[in-house]
Amino acid sequence: MILVCNAGPIIALAKIDCLTLLQQLGTSVSIPETVYHELLAKPGAETTRIVHATRSFLIVVPVPNPTDYADATAIRQLDPGESEVIALASSTLPPAPPIAV
């Protein structure tokens, strides 16, 4: 399973030195570039833990532009990190199977 994570959970888990819980939940943990920059802007002991995690299991990835109008409309209300998390998660999900009506 691929996980796409926002800054909040990563910061919280880093504060209690439990970032490896994310690694245990999925085969891959991806974060958008904007989230990575948000994480590094936060001073504290957790920053060192976050940097270490990006060298071992957190994968910083570029985010494609959202092509789905519904996604683009929904993410306009969010901050850049949250918007990129949604765009990245949408781009990594397999397409939904057709629904018979």
C-alpha positions in Angstrom: 0.0 0.0 0.0 1.2 3.5 -0.9 0.7 6.1 1.8 0.6 9.8 1.0 1.1 11.9 4.1 0.6 15.6 5.1 2.9 17.5 7.5 0.7 17.2 10.7 0.9 13.5 11.3 4.6 13.4 10.5 5.4 16.2 12.9 3.3 14.6 15.7 4.9 11.2 15.2 8.4 12.7 15.0 7.8 14.6 18.3 7.1 11.3 20.1 9.9 9.5 18.1 7.4 7.1 16.4 7.9 7.9 12.7 8.5 4.3 12.0 4.8 3.7 12.6 4.1 5.2 9.2 6.6 2.8 7.6 4.8 -0.1 9.2 1.5 0.9 7.7 2.5 0.8 4.1 5.1 -0.3 1.6 5.8 3.3 0.6 5.3 6.6 2.3 5.3 9.6 -0.1 5.2 13.3 0.7 5.0 16.1 -1.7 7.8 18.6 -2.0 5.8 21.4 -0.4 5.1 19.2 2.7 8.9 18.4 2.9 9.7 22.1 3.0 7.0 22.7 5.6 8.6 19.9 7.7 12.1 21.4 7.5 10.9 24.9 8.4 9.7 23.6 11.8 12.5 24.0 14.3 13.0 21.4 17.0 14.3 17.9 17.8 11.7 16.4 15.5 13.4 18.0 12.5 16.4 15.8 12.8 14.1 12.7 13.0 12.2 13.8 9.9 15.4 14.4 7.9 16.6 10.9 8.9 13.2 9.4 7.9 13.5 11.1 4.4 16.8 9.3 4.0 15.3 5.9 4.9 11.6 5.6 4.1 9.8 8.9 3.5 9.9 9.6 -0.3 9.8 13.2 -1.4 8.0 13.3 -4.8 7.1 16.0 -7.3 3.3 16.5 -7.7 1.6 16.4 -11.0 -0.9 19.1 -11.8 -4.4 18.0 -10.9 -6.4 17.3 -14.1 -9.7 16.4 -12.6 -11.8 19.6 -12.3 -13.5 18.3 -9.1 -10.2 17.8 -7.4 -9.0 21.3 -8.6 -12.1 22.9 -7.2 -11.9 21.1 -3.9 -8.3 21.9 -3.3 -8.5 25.6 -3.9 -9.7 26.0 -0.3 -6.6 24.3 1.2 -3.1 25.3 1.9 -0.4 24.3 -0.7 0.8 21.3 1.3 -2.7 19.9 1.7 -3.5 20.5 -1.9 -0.4 18.7 -3.1 -1.2 15.7 -0.8 -4.6 15.4 -2.5 -3.2 15.8 -6.0 -0.4 13.3 -5.3 -2.8 10.7 -3.7 -5.2 11.2 -6.7 -2.4 10.6 -9.1 -1.2 7.4 -7.4 -4.6 5.8 -7.1 -5.6 3.2 -9.7 -8.5 4.4 -11.8 -11.9 3.5 -10.4 -13.6 0.5 -12.1 -16.7 1.5 -14.2 -20.0 1.3 -12.5 -22.8 -0.5 -14.2 -26.1 1.2 -14.0 
